[in-house]
Amino acid sequence: MGIFDFFSKEKKKESLDKGLEKTKSNFFGQLSKAVMGKATVDVEVLDELEEILVHADVGVETTVKIIDRIEKRVARDKYVSTDELDNILREEIAALLEENKAGDGANFDLPTGIKPYVIMVVGVNGVGKTTTIGKLASQFHKAGKKVVLGAADTFRAAAVDQLIIWGERVGVPVISHGMNTDPASVAYDAVKRGVELNADVVIIDTAGRLHNKVGLMNELSKIKRVMQKITPDTPHEVLLVLDGSTGQNALLQAREFTKATDVTALAITKLDGTAKGGVVIGISDEFKIPVKYIGVGEKIEDLQLFDKQQFVDSFFSRK
């Protein structure tokens, strides 16, 4: 590892630690109260822990799974001290993220042999979808990739304008037909332009409306069909962007979008402004879809590739 890679890794860790500060402070504050005066992990401590995990928006199903695993360890080991609880929790959460194939990206690489790699980005308005696309474009561009953006969220003028501004800022082309135009047509032209430019990646923004599920499904299906006229296997990735600060609402949105289309990766934004960072664990566990990116701040570099071990280490760091 070169000196610049080392500093980059340290900076990423610093941003992650800072981004999870509210979640950690809230979580461990409650956990300390739950174990106060207790020497061992008993039924009362486990009940308190269950409530704490639910309040951290880990989700009921995932919380029950974690508590069940800890109960089995307590039964097996006969005696588990409250001092050991941090390590046990850390191990079980790390194991869940491992099982759910949560991301472990080291850099903004793309699969070899696919060019352009087409990413269709979905998610409701307000989750930071267009900003995430802009930051992704910047990260890929910095990594030496040739990027094309498609402004197919044509129902909001702000989304189209915002993406054009990001394109100018990053220095990448944006394919736009303006507001109230056919999203599929925009996506088609973006992929076509990507092929013409020999681009490495094409990122397509789509409408963030959670209108009726059938309408959403039809719209996204049409975009896919039209893009496939250029490249048969597109999109190669469907990235769902969720706002981590909304907690359980993010889980509800994930349910709707996974019913409407084949989501293959997740980006969870705004973790720096919330005490609900546990939602990353719950969403990963419930949907078995890899968390690929997390947002822990406003800066471009604060959109990070999700590293499950680093996330768990940061979550359980009490510094």
Beta strands, then each sheet from edge to edge (+ up, - down):
strand 1: 117-122
strand 2: 147-152
strand 3: 174-175
strand 4: 201-206
strand 5: 237-243
strand 6: 265-269
strand 7: 291-295
strand 8: 303-305
sheet 1: 3+ 2+ 4+ 1+ 5+ 6+ 7+ 8-
end
